Structure formats: structure tokens, C-alpha cells
Amino acid sequence: MVSEIVVDVKPKDISIAVMEDKSLVELQKEARCDTFAIGNIYLGKVRKIMPGLNSAFIDIGCRKDAFLHYQDLGSQFNTQQGYLKQIQKSNKKKISFSKIQFVKESEKEGSIGDLLTVGQDILVQIVKEPISTKGPRLTAEISMAGRFLVLMPFADKISISTKIKSNEERARLRQLIQSVKPKHFSVIVRTSAETKRVAELDSELRILVKHWEETLNKIIKVKAPTVIYEESARIEAILRDYFNETFENIHVNDKDVYNSILEYVSVIAPAKKDIVKLYDDELPIFDHFGITKQMKSLFARTVTLKGGAYMIIEHTEAMHVIDVNSGNRTKGSTEQETTALEVNSNAVNEIARQLRLRDMGGIIVIDFIDMHEASHRLALYEQMSNVMLNDRAKHNILPLSKFCLMQITRQRVRQILAIQTSEKCPTCLGTGKIQSSLLFTDNLERKIDSLANKHHIKKFSLHVHPFVASFLNKGIISLRLKWIMRFSLRLKVIPDQSLAFLEYKFFDPHRNEIEIPEEKE
């Protein structure tokens, strides 16, 4: 299997596509100003205590207060709070973390009112991003994740990933980490650390400890609520979790992000740094790699399957429902049970892909085509369990009921990704009345005239739907060429699959969109 990452950097957001054998399997989109991301650490302030829920609402600067349950305070919460108070009273003098004094562990079934008071400062970390009307979910058990290790201060323990099966390797890693682990830190050894040398693990451990020390230094200088540690960019987090020898290419269309990724790959895998490639073609990067077309088809309400079958995917606040239908299927066996098994089997692979692609979390109910044979239902359950092994999100799958319903719970840590697959008319804005399409090029010409003569912009590109681009570039003396000669400018017409039929956008040479105010008639 060949894996690739394609990064589309835009002024307002970054889209990251993970491809397996040219097939889109994961897509993440983040705003470039998004500050409430998973892994960020905050110095927060207790806003409200909720004894009935045994939880508290914490102000971390988000529009909605964040939620913290008693169980997420951790056993060493008292020690953490004592150290935090020491830092804040230290008159801006650094207090060595190695000299921390551990106090009695908090009770597992205690009351949050015994540990927190309104107005109290608290060190917290985001474990679930704001979703819909809910604020972030927090934990007071701070951790810093690397590619091979996870560092957790205020503890003293070594844990090895259960996916490392070899007893000899587990013992080697435990002994290795024990020899380099600083005092008062716990370390979780990730699966990717298997067979790694001591130098690699020690180097990453030092980096994580340095990040923690920098975080402590910030606490001295700031007041709650404020962020004191920001998790690495989403692209680096994906590389950290996904990167392996099967990756052949990482394509990115922005020079700064390219340099950042190149630097990161050079650290974690120097031999693979050549796979990072800067894309500088005029055609949008997602169009070039066929991602835009896959997005339009995969994120629709109706998803087609082989042989005419299809699925309908509906989303609600609390759950997602997937209905599998045979459609106008004509091929295959005439036996109803065999046909149902074949269609359901094809649907399982696509469902597992859709869960990752849309990042669907919470409760997922799948209505498969009815099958009467218990062995067929069991086979379908085993198939789903196998294909979901590649899903990094925590999940639980229940066997099919007698009504052929399957229930899945999947970890929900961020808002479900929704891609608009239907297009609203950019000219009429849904009113149903538009300017004559024959006048479309006249309107474009007026805009170009305004750019060239009123705003004095002589070099830019025009992004339009591929059909319109073909029309503008048609002929030896094309319409584009006529505009170039008439207005004395350098103009490129770029086909862009993400645009609607009569939609257009102007971009400067640095790929920044040029906003042209509408002229009053």
C-alpha cells in the first residue's frame, strides 16, 4: 500500500488529505487561527462548580466554558496544584521541577467541591475540541505526545503499548526508558518505538522535557485564562501518528509550511526527507491529485457502491445513521440471501472508510440489508471488526441484531467534517433569477478592466469552472489572449473544480484572493 499526504494551504485554513493507493481515506481541515485544539495546555480559572455532575466549568478563553469532570483531575492533582501555587508565588523565579514535593493522592471517588473553588487557577489540557454548542472537554492530567513517547509530569511510572507483543522488546524498552527518564515524570512508550535505538528515544524525551520546562516558564509571566502550550500543527500531529515506511510523498503548496514539514521529517526520519515535495503548479493542488472530485462524491448524502448499490448517510446531534440499499442491482446471484451478503460486504469497506474520512463520532447505527442466516451476520461483524483495525480512534462494535442493525461507538474529539457537495448559484444566491449567461464574459471583462486600469493590477490569475476555462482558452486568438492584448496585462486562466459553473475568483501571484467590490449600477 502506497501512502501519500497532500496539504492545501490557503490564507484562512489548511486542508490535509491522506491518500492510500490514490484513494482518499482521511481529510482534516483546520482554521489557521484555531487556538482551541486537542493537546493545548491552558492556565484556566474555575468558573462554576457543579456538585450534581461532580464536575466544574473552566474559563480558558473560549466562547463556551470548558468542562472538567472529577475523574479527569488525576490522582496527583493535589501535588500539581501545590506546585502551581509555588510558581505563582515565586516572584518570577524558576522553581526546579525535580525538587517538587508529592502530597497525598486524591480519592478515586471523591467530590470535586473538596478540590476546587470558584476563582481558583488550574492547569488543564484539551482532550476534546468544542463541538456544536458544547465547549471543550478538559483533563488536569497533563501529557505531551511525541512520535515514540508520551511524557506525563507529576508521576513516576513507565507504561508500554499493549500492541508491542514481544516480551523481550517490552523488557528492553522498559529498561532503556528507566535509564534515561527524569525524576517525577511518567513515560508511555508508543507502538512506533518498537526496535528504536536509545539515542532516538533519549533525543525525543529531551525535547518533550524541554517543552514542559518552557510551559512552566510561561506560567510565571501570565494570568488566567490563557494558553501556555500549543500543540504542534495538525499536519505535524498527523505525521507523528501516521508516518511509516509506506509513505512515498508529502506534497504541499506553501513554501513556509513546506520548510516546516521538511524540518520535522528531517528530525524524525532523515532518510525520508526527500519525500517532502513543494507543489508550485498553477492548478489547485487538490484538483491535480484528484482529491476535489473524490470529496464531491464521498461527502454527499448518498454514497454509491459497486453494482448499483448505495448508502444514505444522515447526521444528527447525537448519532449518525447509515442505510444500506441494493438499489437497481442487476448483476450477481439471484439468491436474495447471497445478494444481500455481497452488497453488505461491499458496504462494510466503504463504511469504515467514511467513518475515518468524515471523522464521525458518537453513536453510529447501520441498517444493513436483511440477512436470515446467523452465520452471514457473524461474518459481517467479523469483517467490520477487521477493517476497523486501521482506525486510530477508539471504537466499539456490537454484533448485528436479528433486524440486521449494527451499532458502533466511536471516539468523538472534534466536530464532524462536512464538505458542501451541492452548489448554490453564486450569481442569484438561490433566488432562481440570474443574469443571462451570454453576458457572463462581459461581466468578467468589466472586472478585469477594473483590476487593470482602476486598481493597477497587471499580473493575476482567474480561477473558473473547468468548462468556462476551456471556453476562455478556446481558439488561436482566445478570449483570454484578447484581454491580455487589450488591457496590457499578464493573465492566467486556471480551471478550478471547487468552483460552481459561473463562479470565479481572482488571485495575485502569491495566491492571495483579490477582493473586488461590486460596482453600483
Buried (B, 14 or more C-beta within 10 A) or exposed (E): EEBBBBBBBBEEEBBBBBBBEEEBBBBBBBEEEBEBBBBBBBBBBBBEBBEEEBBBBBBBBBEBBBBBBBEBBBBBBBBBBBBBEEBBEEEEEEBEBEEBEBBEEBEEEBEBEEBBEEEBBBBBBBBBBBBEEBBBBBBBBBBBBBBBBBBBBBBBEBBBBEEBEEEEBBEBBBEBBEEEBBEBBBBBBBEBBBEBEBEBBBBBBEBBBEBBEEBBEBBBEEEBBBBBBEBBBBBBBBBBEBBEEEBEBBBBBBEEBBEBBBEBBEEBBEEBBEBBBBBEEEBBBBBBBBBBEBBBEBBBEEBBBBBBBBBBBEBEEEBBBBBBBBBEBEEBEEEEBBBBBBBBBBBBBBBBBBBBBBBBBBBBBBBBBEBEEEEBBEBBBEBBBEBBEEBEBEBEBEBBEEEBEBBBBBBBBBBBBEBEEEEEBBBEEEEEEBEEEEEBBEEBBEBBEBBBEEEEBEEBBBBBBBEBBEBBBEEEEBBBBEBBEEBEBEBBBBBBBBBBBBBBBBBEEEBEEBEBEEEEE
